[in-house]
């Protein structure tokens, strides 16, 4: 069979054309609230086909329609206080939401376009004033504003305590000078959550002191935003920022000056759990599509899935993902119950990344050359991009 005939056979497969929701299981460990979230999100995702995600990735177009659909259904505020329009559900429900979005076929493109809105403003919810929460949260929950998150800097990388960008108090505001890198969604965001120093590193007793958090307008007349071209996830932008003389009002400072690091850390463990859910969803989507292909692709007179060399690696990948999913749900449950330590959050994020990578690699290899074709579902779901 020629490559073109293989593509035609694959494209004509009923399984490939089926909606993602036909393959999203209702896990036995979910309670009623979690099942409701799973089913509602899957229903929304079913309106966004593989062709939709392939097109926006090929054209590097922001998935506006998908984000609006999630917002209009009220899910951007899944963890936000109800008085501002949120659902006030737990991290467990939010993790299920993000897993379902990635698992439905949108992969990291779909999850990344709503991720910041789901939990990014946790520091504002916990440490912001009532005036700030009333001013900021409803617009984010309703999808009328989008936010980005700027912490990492070119010279410090993950060493957050060594940040160099500086905010200097000037009357009723601050003047910011510095740079940030790997800031996703800054091309489309109206708002930015940014961590900078208000006291230089050499003047503080401990490196964790002197960092201050702001949530403010991303004023492009004062901030240079330059997109970083990536090997994957082209629809969701990633950027470097440069600013010198950027004025930010004191009313946009979250909490007390110098307390920014503890505010950021409040959200980090929860975000790790959310990201683990997204990675698990991506891996499960990859396995699902590869298993369908293996059942339908016939070589030497039988489906390739009947060969142990194909079936066993896929089964192993599923076992690893399912065990990681259970640990991730445990981590989310612990966070919802008030456990502050981060060992489970760190562990589930690590395992999810490792096992999602393996699942995507296994899926691509199981499909042979078609696994590397951009039109194939695993590639469209972001498996190749995840591996890169």
Secondary structure, DSSP 8 states (H G I E B T S, - for coil): --HHHHHHHHHH-HHHHS-GGGG----TT--HHHHHHHHHHHHHHTTS-HHHHHHHHHHT---HHHHHHHHHTTGGGTTS-GGGT-----HHHHHHHHHHHIIIIIHHHHHHHHHHHHHTTHHHHHHS-HHHHHHHHHHHHTTSS-EEEE--BTTTBT-GGG---EEEEETTEEEEEEEEEEEETTTT-SEEEEEEESS-GGGSSSTTSSEEEEEEE--TTTEEEEE---SS-TTS-EEEEEEEEEEEEGGGEESSTTBHHHHHHHHHHHHHHHHHHHHHHHHHHHHHHHHHHHHH-EETTEEGGGSHHHHHHHHHHHHHHHHHHHHHHHHHHHHHTT----HHHHHHHHHHHHHHHHHHHHHHHHTGGGGTSTTSHHHHTTHHHHH-
